[in-house]
């Protein structure tokens, strides 16, 4: 048997390294999608290839962008119009050195970038997102909501205490209107933008204590590359499906992000967004002022007209009254004369009757008075006869026990005090003995 060749791991890896160096003696262009980006002094990520029309990864390679090459790559990106930023999920074309290290294995070292290719892929991806949103009716959905006339309750999505936050809040404060702002502190650049903004939109839409009038997404100015974070499909879907109107103000005057396209209203800067809301309130306030003045003016005109109508009516009434009394004066005078004549006839006819009635009345009164006088004399004599004093004069007395008169010995008991009243004077006695009735 021939002796088999046995490789150590180091020998095998060294052989593979040599073969790769032979196969790829120069740098090569490689295209793929960035995943797992990790930034630091050096930048590491994976370049992946997915199936067409699917998200299944069919191949991947470890990538390294060393610190000495970073300035070149960053300069290339800044120089191109409509720049972008290296981040997850974008497709890039990179010039790479193929390396195989016996200890760390296979990797690609980035030495340059094709920015035109990358921009084209970014644009294609952006157009794909826009077309998908349009086909589902999401581009216009939030715009169909009615923005309240008085948008005083605001849900603010931005980085707390950032320049954008301060510009927005200061503009509201300077208006002197009573805005109420609820803020959700979010990252406005970097990989956390998507999750932060979508969560904030969901939170504001699910508020149960009070309904917001409007949601504002704002950030300060930045590079065109920063705008790419808002060409995000999930953020766009969250805005479109919001039941509250959304105002986008992410700080770009030239380019329009997908976030701007799906929002109800798009403003260039945080200050412009706040100014837009202030202007809405001011319009209502001015309308109310105008209505107040118009109501006062019309009320004054109405009062003036009514006063003139009343004045004319008073003049007309006075004229008609004078005419009426003038026409009916003679009629009233004749009626007065007829009434007086009729009264005279009645008085004359009844004068004799009154005289006779008066004589009969006088005669009847004399008889009544005489009879009453005789009756009073009879009653007076009877009262004198029945007067107790006359009875006492004849030797009788009245015996009292307390305040009650004693009519029988049955009313008395031994030792009772009794009072005896005579015609002249009285005595108090004590009962010593009571005799029987017999």
C-alpha positions as CSV (number, residue, x, y, z in Angstrom):
1,X,0.0,0.0,0.0
2,X,1.2,3.5,-0.8
3,X,1.5,5.8,2.1
4,X,-1.4,8.3,2.3
5,X,-0.7,12.0,2.6
6,X,-2.2,13.3,5.9
7,X,-2.7,17.1,6.2
8,X,-2.6,19.0,9.5
9,X,-5.2,21.8,9.7
10,X,-2.5,24.4,9.3
11,X,-1.2,22.6,6.2
12,X,-4.7,22.4,4.7
13,X,-5.5,26.0,5.4
14,X,-2.1,27.1,4.1
15,X,-2.8,25.1,0.9
16,X,-6.2,26.8,0.5
17,X,-4.6,30.2,1.2
18,X,-2.1,29.5,-1.6
19,X,-4.8,28.4,-4.0
20,X,-6.9,31.5,-3.3
21,X,-3.9,33.8,-3.8
22,X,-3.3,32.0,-7.2
23,X,-7.0,32.2,-8.2
24,X,-7.4,35.8,-7.1
25,X,-4.1,37.6,-7.4
26,X,-5.8,41.0,-7.8
27,X,-8.8,42.7,-6.2
28,X,-12.2,41.7,-7.6
29,X,-15.6,43.4,-7.7
30,X,-18.2,41.7,-5.6
31,X,-21.9,42.7,-5.2
32,X,-24.4,41.8,-2.5
33,X,-26.6,43.0,0.3
34,X,-25.1,44.3,3.6
35,X,-26.2,42.4,6.8
36,X,-25.0,42.4,10.4
37,X,-23.1,45.7,10.1
38,X,-20.9,46.4,13.2
39,X,-19.1,49.7,13.4
40,X,-16.0,50.5,15.4
41,X,-12.4,51.3,14.6
42,X,-12.8,48.7,11.9
43,X,-16.1,47.9,10.3
44,X,-17.3,44.3,9.9
45,X,-20.3,42.9,8.1
46,X,-21.6,40.2,5.9
47,X,-22.3,40.4,2.2
48,X,-25.2,38.1,1.3
49,X,-26.9,37.0,-1.9
50,X,-30.7,36.3,-1.8
51,X,-32.9,34.3,-4.1
52,X,-34.6,36.4,-6.7
53,X,-38.1,37.7,-5.5
54,X,-37.4,36.1,-2.1
55,X,-35.5,36.8,1.2
56,X,-33.8,33.4,1.4
57,X,-30.0,33.8,1.7
58,X,-28.2,31.5,-0.7
59,X,-24.6,32.7,-0.1
60,X,-22.7,34.9,2.3
61,X,-19.2,36.2,2.8
62,X,-17.5,37.9,5.8
63,X,-16.4,41.4,5.0
64,X,-13.9,43.8,6.7
65,X,-13.4,47.5,6.1
66,X,-10.2,48.4,7.9
67,X,-9.6,51.9,9.4
68,X,-6.9,52.8,6.8
69,X,-9.5,52.4,4.0
70,X,-12.4,54.1,5.7
71,X,-11.5,57.7,4.7
72,X,-11.4,56.7,1.0
73,X,-14.8,54.9,1.1
74,X,-16.4,57.8,3.0
75,X,-14.9,60.4,0.6
76,X,-16.3,58.4,-2.4
77,X,-19.8,58.4,-0.9
78,X,-19.7,62.1,0.0
79,X,-18.5,63.1,-3.5
80,X,-21.5,61.5,-5.3
81,X,-24.7,63.5,-5.6
82,X,-27.5,62.0,-3.6
83,X,-25.1,60.3,-1.3
84,X,-26.0,57.3,0.9
85,X,-24.7,55.5,3.9
86,X,-23.4,52.1,4.5
87,X,-26.1,50.3,6.4
88,X,-28.0,47.0,6.6
89,X,-30.3,45.9,3.7
90,X,-28.7,48.0,0.9
91,X,-27.0,46.4,-2.0
92,X,-23.5,47.5,-2.8
93,X,-20.7,46.8,-5.3
94,X,-17.3,46.6,-3.5
95,X,-13.7,46.1,-4.7
96,X,-12.3,43.5,-2.5
97,X,-9.1,41.5,-1.8
98,X,-9.9,37.8,-1.3
99,X,-8.1,36.6,1.8
100,X,-7.8,33.3,3.6
101,X,-6.1,33.3,7.0
102,X,-5.1,29.9,8.4
103,X,-6.5,30.9,11.8
104,X,-9.5,33.2,10.9
105,X,-10.6,31.6,7.7
106,X,-12.1,33.1,4.5
107,X,-12.9,36.9,4.2
108,X,-13.1,39.8,1.8
109,X,-11.2,43.0,2.5
110,X,-12.9,46.1,1.2
111,X,-10.6,48.5,-0.7
112,X,-13.0,50.6,-2.8
113,X,-16.7,51.0,-3.7
114,X,-18.8,51.6,-6.9
115,X,-21.1,54.4,-5.7
116,X,-23.0,54.6,-9.0
117,X,-24.0,51.0,-8.7
118,X,-25.0,51.4,-5.1
119,X,-27.0,54.5,-5.7
120,X,-28.8,52.7,-8.5
121,X,-29.7,49.8,-6.3
122,X,-30.8,52.2,-3.5
123,X,-33.0,54.1,-6.0
124,X,-34.4,50.8,-7.4
125,X,-35.3,49.6,-3.8
126,X,-36.8,53.0,-3.1
127,X,-39.0,52.9,-6.2
128,X,-40.0,49.3,-5.4
129,X,-41.2,50.4,-2.0
130,X,-43.1,53.4,-3.4
131,X,-44.8,51.2,-6.1
132,X,-45.8,48.7,-3.5
133,X,-47.3,51.4,-1.3
134,X,-49.1,52.9,-4.2
135,X,-50.5,49.5,-5.3
136,X,-52.0,49.0,-1.8
137,X,-53.4,52.5,-1.7
138,X,-51.1,53.5,1.2
139,X,-49.5,56.6,-0.4
140,X,-52.7,58.6,0.0
141,X,-54.4,56.9,3.0
142,X,-53.2,59.3,5.7
143,X,-53.8,62.3,3.5
144,X,-57.5,61.4,3.4
145,X,-57.8,62.0,7.2
146,X,-59.2,65.4,8.2
147,X,-56.7,67.6,10.1
148,X,-58.6,69.3,13.0
149,X,-59.1,73.0,12.8
150,X,-57.5,73.4,16.3
151,X,-54.6,70.9,16.4
152,X,-53.5,71.7,20.0
153,X,-52.8,68.1,21.2
154,X,-49.6,66.9,19.5
155,X,-47.7,63.6,19.6
156,X,-44.0,64.5,18.9
157,X,-41.6,61.8,17.5
158,X,-38.0,63.1,17.7
159,X,-34.9,62.9,19.7
160,X,-35.5,64.6,23.1
161,X,-33.6,67.8,23.7
162,X,-32.2,67.8,20.2
163,X,-32.0,70.9,18.0
164,X,-35.1,69.8,16.2
165,X,-37.0,69.3,19.4
166,X,-35.9,72.8,20.7
167,X,-36.8,74.5,17.4
168,X,-40.2,72.9,17.3
169,X,-41.1,73.6,21.0
170,X,-39.8,77.2,20.9
171,X,-41.9,78.0,17.8
172,X,-45.0,76.7,19.6
173,X,-44.2,78.6,22.8
174,X,-43.6,81.8,20.9
175,X,-47.2,81.6,19.5
176,X,-48.7,81.9,23.1
177,X,-51.3,79.3,22.1
178,X,-52.1,76.5,24.6
179,X,-50.4,73.5,22.8
180,X,-50.1,70.2,24.7
181,X,-47.2,68.1,23.5
182,X,-46.5,64.4,24.3
183,X,-43.0,63.4,23.2
184,X,-41.7,59.9,22.4
185,X,-37.9,60.0,22.5
186,X,-36.6,58.2,19.4
187,X,-33.4,57.7,17.5
188,X,-33.6,59.7,14.3
189,X,-30.6,58.1,12.6
190,X,-29.0,54.7,12.7
191,X,-30.4,51.2,12.8
192,X,-32.9,51.9,15.7
193,X,-34.9,54.4,13.6
194,X,-37.3,51.9,12.2
195,X,-38.2,50.2,15.5
196,X,-38.3,53.5,17.5
197,X,-40.5,55.4,15.0
198,X,-43.0,52.5,14.4
199,X,-43.4,51.9,18.1
200,X,-44.0,55.6,18.8
201,X,-46.7,55.7,16.1
202,X,-48.4,52.6,17.5
203,X,-48.2,54.1,21.0
204,X,-49.8,57.4,20.0
205,X,-52.5,55.7,18.1
206,X,-53.4,53.4,21.0
207,X,-53.7,56.2,23.6
208,X,-56.9,55.7,25.6
209,X,-56.9,58.7,27.9
210,X,-57.0,61.3,25.3
211,X,-57.1,61.5,21.5
212,X,-54.3,63.4,19.8
213,X,-55.0,65.9,17.0
214,X,-51.8,65.3,15.1
215,X,-48.5,63.4,15.1
216,X,-45.3,65.2,14.1
217,X,-42.2,63.2,13.0
218,X,-39.2,65.6,12.9
219,X,-35.4,65.7,13.0
220,X,-32.7,68.3,12.3
221,X,-30.9,68.7,9.1
222,X,-28.3,66.2,7.9
223,X,-26.7,64.6,5.0
224,X,-28.6,63.0,2.2
225,X,-27.5,59.7,3.5
226,X,-29.3,60.4,6.7
227,X,-32.5,60.7,4.7
228,X,-32.3,57.0,3.7
229,X,-33.4,56.0,7.2
230,X,-36.8,57.4,6.3
231,X,-37.1,55.6,3.0
232,X,-38.3,52.7,5.1
233,X,-41.2,50.5,4.2
234,X,-42.3,49.7,7.8
235,X,-42.3,53.3,8.8
236,X,-44.3,54.2,5.7
237,X,-46.9,51.5,6.5
238,X,-47.2,52.7,10.1
239,X,-47.8,56.3,8.9
240,X,-50.3,55.2,6.3
241,X,-52.3,53.1,8.7
242,X,-52.3,55.8,11.5
243,X,-55.8,56.9,12.5
244,X,-54.2,60.3,13.3
245,X,-52.9,62.8,10.7
246,X,-49.1,62.7,10.5
247,X,-46.9,65.7,9.7
248,X,-43.4,64.9,8.4
249,X,-40.5,67.3,8.9
250,X,-37.2,65.5,8.6
251,X,-35.0,68.4,7.6
252,X,-34.4,68.1,3.9
253,X,-35.2,70.9,1.4
254,X,-34.3,69.1,-1.9
255,X,-34.9,65.4,-1.5
256,X,-38.2,63.9,-0.4
257,X,-38.2,60.8,1.7
258,X,-40.9,58.1,1.5
259,X,-41.9,59.2,4.9
260,X,-42.8,62.6,3.5
261,X,-44.7,61.0,0.6
262,X,-47.1,59.0,2.8
263,X,-47.6,61.7,5.5
264,X,-50.7,63.9,5.6
265,X,-48.5,67.0,5.3
266,X,-44.8,67.5,4.5
267,X,-42.8,70.4,6.0
268,X,-39.1,71.1,5.3
269,X,-38.0,71.8,8.9
270,X,-39.1,71.4,12.5
271,X,-39.7,75.1,12.7
272,X,-41.9,75.0,9.6
273,X,-43.9,72.1,11.0
274,X,-44.6,74.1,14.2
275,X,-45.3,77.2,12.1
276,X,-47.8,75.2,10.1
277,X,-49.7,74.2,13.2
278,X,-49.5,77.7,14.7
279,X,-50.9,79.1,11.4
280,X,-53.9,76.7,11.6
281,X,-54.7,78.0,15.1
282,X,-54.2,81.6,14.0
283,X,-56.5,81.1,11.0
284,X,-59.2,79.9,13.4
285,X,-58.5,82.7,15.9
286,X,-58.7,85.3,13.1
287,X,-61.9,83.8,11.8
288,X,-63.4,84.0,15.3
289,X,-62.3,87.6,15.6
290,X,-63.8,88.4,12.2
291,X,-67.0,86.6,13.2
292,X,-67.1,88.5,16.5
293,X,-66.7,91.8,14.7
294,X,-69.3,90.8,12.0
295,X,-71.8,89.7,14.7
296,X,-71.3,93.0,16.5
297,X,-71.6,95.0,13.3
298,X,-74.7,93.2,12.1
299,X,-76.3,93.4,15.6
300,X,-75.7,97.1,15.7
301,X,-77.2,97.4,12.2
302,X,-80.2,95.3,13.2
303,X,-80.7,97.4,16.4
304,X,-80.5,100.6,14.4
305,X,-83.0,99.3,11.9
306,X,-85.4,98.1,14.6
307,X,-85.1,101.5,16.4
308,X,-86.1,103.3,13.2
309,X,-88.9,100.8,12.7
310,X,-90.2,101.4,16.2
311,X,-89.8,105.2,15.9
312,X,-91.8,105.1,12.6
313,X,-94.4,102.8,14.2
314,X,-94.7,105.2,17.2
315,X,-95.3,108.2,14.9
316,X,-97.8,106.2,12.9
317,X,-99.6,105.0,16.0
318,X,-99.8,108.5,17.4
319,X,-101.2,109.8,14.2
320,X,-103.8,107.1,13.9
321,X,-104.8,107.5,17.5
322,X,-105.3,111.3,17.1
323,X,-107.3,110.6,13.9
324,X,-109.4,108.0,15.7
325,X,-110.2,110.2,18.7
326,X,-110.9,113.1,16.4
327,X,-113.4,111.1,14.3
328,X,-115.1,109.5,17.4
329,X,-115.1,112.6,19.6
330,X,-118.6,113.7,18.5
331,X,-119.9,110.1,18.9
332,X,-118.5,109.9,22.4
333,X,-120.0,113.3,23.3
334,X,-123.5,112.2,22.1
335,X,-123.2,108.9,24.0
336,X,-122.2,110.9,27.1
337,X,-125.2,113.1,26.8
338,X,-127.5,110.2,26.3
339,X,-126.2,108.4,29.4
340,X,-126.6,111.6,31.6
341,X,-130.2,112.0,30.3
342,X,-131.0,108.4,31.1
343,X,-129.6,108.7,34.6
344,X,-131.7,111.8,35.3
345,X,-134.9,110.0,34.2
346,X,-134.1,107.0,36.4
347,X,-133.3,109.2,39.4
348,X,-136.6,111.2,39.0
349,X,-138.7,108.0,38.7
350,X,-137.1,106.5,41.8
351,X,-136.9,109.5,44.0
352,X,-140.6,109.0,45.5
353,X,-139.9,105.3,46.0
354,X,-136.8,106.2,48.0
355,X,-138.8,108.7,50.2
356,X,-141.5,106.1,51.0
357,X,-138.9,103.4,51.7
358,X,-137.1,105.9,54.1
359,X,-140.4,106.6,56.1
360,X,-141.2,102.9,56.5
361,X,-137.6,102.2,57.5
362,X,-137.7,105.0,60.2
363,X,-141.0,103.7,61.6
364,X,-139.7,100.2,61.8
365,X,-136.5,101.3,63.5
366,X,-138.6,103.1,66.3
367,X,-140.5,99.9,67.1
368,X,-137.4,97.8,67.1
369,X,-135.6,100.3,69.5
370,X,-138.7,100.4,71.9
371,X,-139.0,96.6,72.1
372,X,-135.3,96.3,72.7
373,X,-135.4,98.9,75.5
374,X,-138.2,97.0,77.3
375,X,-136.4,93.7,77.0
376,X,-133.2,95.2,78.4
377,X,-135.2,96.6,81.5
378,X,-136.6,93.1,82.2
379,X,-133.2,91.5,81.9
380,X,-131.7,94.1,84.3
381,X,-134.3,93.4,86.9
382,X,-133.8,89.6,86.6
383,X,-130.0,90.0,87.0
384,X,-130.6,92.1,90.2
385,X,-132.8,89.4,91.7
386,X,-130.3,86.6,90.9
387,X,-127.3,88.6,92.2
388,X,-125.5,86.5,94.9
389,X,-125.0,89.6,97.0
390,X,-128.8,89.9,97.6
391,X,-128.9,86.3,98.7
392,X,-126.0,86.9,101.1
393,X,-127.8,89.9,102.5
394,X,-130.6,87.6,103.6
395,X,-128.2,85.6,105.9
396,X,-127.0,82.9,103.5
397,X,-123.2,82.1,103.0
398,X,-121.0,80.4,100.5
399,X,-118.5,77.7,101.6
400,X,-115.4,76.9,99.5
401,X,-112.9,74.1,99.6
402,X,-109.9,75.5,97.7
403,X,-111.5,77.2,94.7
404,X,-114.5,74.9,94.5
405,X,-117.8,75.5,96.3
406,X,-119.0,72.9,98.8
407,X,-122.5,71.6,98.1
408,X,-122.6,68.5,100.3
409,X,-120.8,67.0,103.3
410,X,-119.7,64.3,100.9
411,X,-117.3,66.9,99.5
412,X,-115.6,67.3,102.9
413,X,-113.3,65.2,105.2
414,X,-112.1,65.9,108.7
415,X,-109.2,68.3,109.0
416,X,-110.1,70.0,105.7
417,X,-109.7,73.8,105.6
418,X,-112.8,75.5,104.3
419,X,-113.6,79.2,103.6
420,X,-116.9,80.7,104.4
421,X,-118.0,83.9,102.6
422,X,-120.6,86.2,104.2
423,X,-122.3,89.3,102.9
424,X,-119.6,91.2,104.7
425,X,-116.3,89.3,105.1
426,X,-115.2,85.7,105.2
427,X,-113.6,83.2,107.7
428,X,-111.4,80.1,107.3
429,X,-112.3,77.0,109.4
430,X,-111.0,73.5,110.0
431,X,-113.5,70.6,109.9
432,X,-113.4,68.8,113.2
433,X,-116.4,66.5,112.8
434,X,-118.8,65.6,110.1
435,X,-122.4,64.8,111.0
436,X,-124.3,62.2,109.1
437,X,-126.9,63.2,106.6
438,X,-129.7,62.2,108.9
